[in-house]
């Protein structure tokens, strides 16, 4: 036994000495973990520039952020609003210069706006408690759309929703968001119902929001980022198709895109998943109001997507304008429409082939004077 430990035992007694020793080891672990997180965050954080960044208060006391990527010359086409998914921020559609729908559209002359919903911001606990699906539908999305139209003076905008960003428009079109404000809508991996990859017991959906924990995904993502590309695990395949990710992109995505899932929003998704998968707002199925939709719409699904399986995206596609035979809508299943490989969920946003498989059909659909001019081979 070392002299310093013997001295410590004489001063504190054997029990006290071992408690102090255990505390020191625990402190060393905490400090090491904090340094580990800080180092990887610094190594993998990628800052991107925007023409404008604006923080806007919502009517219920929370806030959203808007970022603008403007073209070199004014566009005759309306602005485009990109809306991110759950557990992420605006960077899931602006990963880096080579994996960015926002910058792809800008390069083709579009005025692009990215919203960061309250779910993608690091809010103080009192505000985080207000982060649920209904509040984002009632407050965040209408505010984002109204602000973009106000700042640009445009009467309409084009909308691109990734995952939850698409679900939010399903829930609000013709209600909080008047149809006349949306010229075209594109949905990427945006399910019309929740099919969980694992069975969620029904009682889970009945747990009060006050008892539901926040999912600390941001910290976990940063901690795991350094080893995330060593080998593919079942978790990788649940979130994306690792074969579609360029080296380094998974690590950068984990550090720059991932955010915590607030307890109330966590409770919302578990409630839907634990029942029959029906997504509801204010007690009503969100797809019920889409039968008469008249906005031209593009739906993109990944054939290997386990978070938004193709059948769940098609569920929304079939509901869109179901009672309106005149509405144009198109369903594209990547992996079976000539794309290189089956797409999972995350790689629909940040995969190696997005500039070849995902971005062009969106840009062509949004830019076309007549969406019916889309080549028949790509329509379903």
C-alpha positions in Angstrom: 0.0 0.0 0.0 1.4 3.4 -1.0 2.5 5.9 1.7 -0.1 8.5 0.6 -3.0 6.0 0.9 -1.8 4.9 4.4 -1.7 8.5 5.4 -5.2 9.1 4.1 -6.5 6.1 6.0 -4.9 7.3 9.2 -6.7 10.7 8.7 -10.1 9.6 7.6 -10.4 5.9 8.5 -10.5 3.1 5.9 -14.2 3.8 4.9 -13.6 7.5 4.4 -10.4 6.9 2.5 -12.1 4.6 0.0 -15.0 7.0 -0.4 -12.6 9.8 -1.2 -10.7 7.6 -3.6 -13.9 6.6 -5.3 -15.0 10.2 -5.5 -11.6 11.1 -7.1 -12.0 8.4 -9.7 -15.5 9.6 -10.5 -14.4 13.2 -10.8 -11.5 12.1 -13.1 -14.1 10.2 -15.3 -16.4 13.2 -15.5 -13.6 15.6 -16.4 -12.2 13.2 -19.0 -15.7 12.7 -20.5 -16.2 16.5 -20.7 -12.8 17.0 -22.3 -13.6 14.2 -24.8 -16.8 15.8 -25.8 -15.3 19.2 -26.1 -12.4 18.0 -28.2 -14.6 16.1 -30.7 -17.1 18.9 -30.8 -14.3 21.3 -31.7 -12.8 18.9 -34.3 -16.1 18.1 -36.1 -18.1 21.3 -35.8 -18.4 22.9 -39.2 -19.7 26.5 -39.3 -21.5 27.7 -42.4 -22.4 31.2 -43.5 -25.8 32.7 -44.1 -27.0 36.0 -45.5 -29.3 36.5 -42.6 -30.0 34.8 -39.2 -33.0 35.8 -37.2 -34.4 34.7 -33.9 -38.2 35.2 -33.6 -40.4 34.8 -30.6 -43.5 32.7 -30.9 -46.9 33.7 -29.6 -46.7 31.2 -26.8 -43.4 32.5 -25.5 -41.0 30.1 -27.2 -38.9 30.9 -30.3 -37.7 29.8 -33.7 -34.8 30.8 -35.9 -34.7 31.6 -39.6 -31.6 31.5 -41.9 -31.4 32.8 -45.4 -29.3 31.6 -48.3 -30.0 34.1 -51.1 -29.0 33.7 -54.8 -26.7 36.1 -56.5 -29.5 37.5 -58.6 -33.2 38.0 -57.6 -35.3 35.0 -58.6 -38.7 35.2 -60.3 -39.7 32.1 -58.5 -41.0 32.2 -54.9 -38.8 31.6 -51.9 -38.3 28.1 -50.6 -38.7 27.1 -47.0 -36.9 24.0 -45.7 -38.2 22.4 -42.6 -36.1 19.9 -40.6 -37.2 16.7 -38.8 -37.3 15.5 -35.2 -34.0 15.2 -33.2 -32.3 17.6 -35.5 -31.9 21.2 -36.5 -31.7 23.1 -39.8 -28.4 21.4 -40.6 -30.0 18.2 -41.7 -30.8 20.0 -45.0 -27.5 22.0 -44.9 -24.9 19.5 -43.8 -21.9 20.9 -45.6 -21.4 22.6 -49.0 -21.5 19.2 -50.8 -24.5 17.8 -48.9 -26.9 20.7 -48.8 -30.3 20.9 -50.4 -30.3 24.5 -49.4 -27.1 25.4 -51.3 -28.0 23.1 -54.2 -31.2 25.2 -54.7 -29.4 28.5 -54.2 -26.9 27.5 -56.9 -29.9 27.2 -59.2 -31.2 30.6 -58.4 -33.6 30.0 -55.6 -34.0 32.2 -52.5 -33.7 29.6 -49.7 -34.8 29.9 -46.1 -34.1 27.3 -43.3 -36.2 27.3 -40.2 -35.0 25.9 -36.9 -38.1 24.9 -35.0 -38.2 25.1 -31.2 -37.4 21.4 -31.1 -34.0 22.1 -32.8 -33.0 24.9 -30.4 -31.2 24.5 -27.0 -33.9 26.2 -24.9 -34.0 26.7 -21.1 -36.1 24.1 -19.3 -39.1 26.3 -18.9 -39.4 26.7 -22.6 -38.4 23.1 -23.4 -41.6 22.0 -21.6 -43.6 23.7 -24.4 -41.8 21.8 -27.1 -44.5 19.4 -28.4 -45.9 18.7 -31.8 -49.1 20.7 -31.4 -47.3 23.8 -30.4 -45.0 23.6 -33.4 -48.0 23.2 -35.6 -50.0 26.0 -34.0 -47.2 28.5 -33.6 -43.8 27.6 -35.1 -44.7 26.7 -38.7 -47.3 29.5 -39.4 -44.8 32.0 -37.9 -42.0 30.7 -40.1 -44.1 30.8 -43.3 -45.5 34.2 -42.5 -42.1 35.7 -41.7 -40.6 34.4 -45.0 -43.4 35.9 -47.0 -43.2 39.2 -45.0 -39.4 39.5 -45.5 -39.5 38.7 -49.2 -42.8 40.3 -50.2 -43.8 37.1 -52.0 -47.5 36.0 -52.0 -46.5 32.3 -51.9 -43.6 30.0 -51.1 -42.4 26.5 -52.0 -42.2 24.1 -49.1 -39.8 21.2 -48.5 -40.3 19.2 -45.3 -38.0 16.4 -44.2 -39.6 13.8 -41.9 -41.3 15.7 -39.1 -41.0 18.8 -41.2 -43.4 17.2 -43.7 -45.7 15.9 -41.0 -46.2 19.4 -39.7 -47.5 20.6 -43.1 -49.8 17.5 -43.2 -51.2 18.7 -39.9 -51.6 22.4 -40.8 -52.4 22.8 -44.5 -55.8 24.4 -44.9 -56.0 25.1 -41.2 -53.2 27.1 -39.5 -51.5 27.4 -42.9 -53.9 28.6 -45.7 -53.4 26.7 -49.0 -53.0 29.9 -50.9 -49.7 30.5 -49.2 -48.1 27.2 -50.5 -47.3 27.0 -54.2 -45.6 23.6 -54.2 -44.9 21.1 -51.4 -42.1 18.4 -51.4 -41.9 15.8 -48.7 -38.8 13.7 -48.0 -39.1 10.7 -45.8 -42.2 12.2 -44.2 -44.5 9.5 -43.0 -48.3 9.8 -42.8 -48.3 7.4 -39.8 -45.8 6.1 -37.3 -44.5 2.5 -37.8 -41.9 2.0 -35.1 -39.1 -0.4 -36.0 -39.6 -2.0 -32.5 -42.9 -2.7 -30.8 -43.9 0.0 -28.3 -46.1 -1.3 -25.5 -49.4 0.5 -25.3 -48.9 1.6 -21.7 -45.8 3.6 -22.7 -48.1 5.9 -24.7 -50.1 6.6 -21.5 -47.2 7.9 -19.4 -47.8 11.5 -18.5 -45.6 14.1 -20.3 -44.3 15.3 -16.9 -42.8 11.9 -16.3 -41.4 11.4 -19.8 -37.7 12.0 -20.0 -36.0 14.3 -22.5 -33.8 12.2 -24.8 -30.3 13.6 -24.5 -29.4 12.7 -28.0 -27.0 15.6 -28.7 -24.6 14.6 -25.9 -24.8 10.9 -26.9 -24.2 11.8 -30.6 -21.1 13.9 -29.8 -19.7 11.2 -27.5 -20.2 8.5 -30.1 -19.2 10.5 -33.1 -15.5 9.6 -33.1 -16.2 5.8 -33.4 -19.4 6.0 -35.4 -17.7 5.0 -38.7 -15.6 2.1 -37.3 -18.2 -0.5 -38.1 -22.0 -0.6 -38.8 -24.3 -1.6 -36.0 -28.0 -2.3 -36.0 -28.5 1.3 -34.8 -26.8 2.6 -37.9 -29.1 0.6 -40.1 -32.2 1.8 -38.2 -31.2 5.4 -38.8 -29.6 5.3 -42.3 -28.0 3.1 -44.9 -24.2 3.2 -44.0 -23.3 2.2 -47.6 -24.7 5.6 -48.7 -22.6 7.7 -46.4 -19.3 9.2 -47.4 -16.4 8.9 -45.0 -16.6 11.6 -42.3 -20.2 12.5 -43.0 -21.8 10.4 -40.3 -19.4 11.9 -37.7 -20.1 15.5 -38.9 -23.8 14.9 -39.0 -23.9 13.6 -35.4 -22.1 16.7 -34.2 -23.7 19.4 -36.3 -27.3 18.1 -36.8 -28.4 16.1 -33.8 -30.4 17.7 -31.0 -32.2 16.4 -27.9 -35.9 15.3 -28.1 -37.9 17.3 -25.5 -40.0 15.2 -23.1 -43.4 16.4 -24.5 -42.4 15.7 -28.1 -40.9 12.4 -27.1 -44.3 11.6 -25.5 -46.1 12.6 -28.6 -44.2 10.1 -30.9 -44.4 7.3 -28.3 -48.2 7.8 -28.0 -48.7 7.5 -31.7 -46.3 4.5 -32.0 -47.9 2.6 -29.1 -51.3 2.8 -30.6 -52.1 2.2 -34.3 -49.6 4.7 -35.7 -52.2 7.4 -36.4 -50.7 10.8 -36.0 -53.1 13.1 -34.2 -53.3 16.8 -33.3 -55.9 18.1 -30.9 -57.4 14.6 -30.9 -57.9 14.4 -34.7 -56.0 12.4 -37.3 -53.8 14.9 -39.3 -54.5 13.3 -42.7 -58.2 13.7 -42.4 -58.0 17.3 -43.6 -56.0 16.5 -46.7 -58.7 15.0 -48.9 -59.3 18.2 -50.7 -55.7 19.4 -50.9 -55.1 21.3 -54.1 -51.3 22.0 -53.8 -49.1 20.1 -56.2 -47.0 17.7 -54.1 -43.9 15.5 -54.5 -43.3 12.6 -52.0 -39.9 10.9 -51.8 -39.3 7.7 -49.8 -36.3 5.6 -49.3 -36.7 1.9 -50.0 -34.5 0.9 -47.0 -35.9 3.6 -44.6 -36.9 2.1 -41.3 -38.0 5.3 -39.6 -40.3 6.3 -42.4 -40.9 3.1 -44.3 -42.2 3.6 -47.9 -45.7 2.4 -47.0 -46.0 5.2 -44.4 -45.0 7.9 -46.9 -47.4 6.4 -49.4 -50.1 6.6 -46.8 -49.7 10.4 -46.8 -49.4 10.4 -50.6 -52.7 8.6 -51.0 -54.5 10.9 -48.5 -53.2 14.1 -50.3 -56.1 15.3 -52.5 -57.9 11.9 -52.3 -61.2 13.6 -53.1 -59.6 16.0 -55.6 -58.8 14.3 -58.9 -57.3 17.5 -60.4 -54.4 17.8 -57.9 -51.0 16.8 -59.2 -49.0 14.5 -56.9 -46.0 12.2 -57.5 -44.5 9.4 -55.5 -40.8 8.5 -55.9 -39.3 5.5 -54.2 -35.5 5.8 -54.2 -33.8 2.4 -54.6 -36.4 1.4 -57.2 -36.4 4.4 -59.5 -32.9 4.2 -60.9 -31.0 5.4 -57.9 -27.8 3.7 -57.0 -28.9 2.0 -53.8 -31.7 1.7 -51.3 -31.9 4.8 -49.1 -32.4 4.8 -45.4 -33.7 7.8 -43.5 -30.7 10.0 -42.6 -29.0 9.4 -46.0 -32.0 11.0 -47.7 -30.6 14.2 -46.3 -26.9 13.7 -46.1 -26.1 10.6 -48.2 -23.3 10.4 -50.8 -25.8 10.3 -53.7 -28.2 13.0 -52.7 -27.0 15.5 -55.3 -27.7 12.8 -57.9 -30.9 11.1 -56.6 -32.7 13.4 -54.1 -32.0 17.0 -55.0 -32.7 17.0 -58.8 -36.3 15.8 -58.6 -37.0 18.3 -55.9 -35.5 21.2 -57.8 -37.1 20.2 -61.1 -40.5 19.8 -59.4 -40.3 23.2 -57.7 -38.9 25.0 -60.8 -41.3 23.5 -63.4 -44.1 25.7 -64.8 -46.2 22.6 -65.1 -45.4 19.7 -62.7 -47.1 17.4 -65.1 -44.2 17.8 -67.4 -42.2 15.4 -65.2 -40.9 12.5 -67.3 -43.5 9.6 -67.1 -40.8 7.1 -66.1 -40.3 8.9 -62.8 -44.0 9.1 -61.9 -45.9 6.6 -59.9 
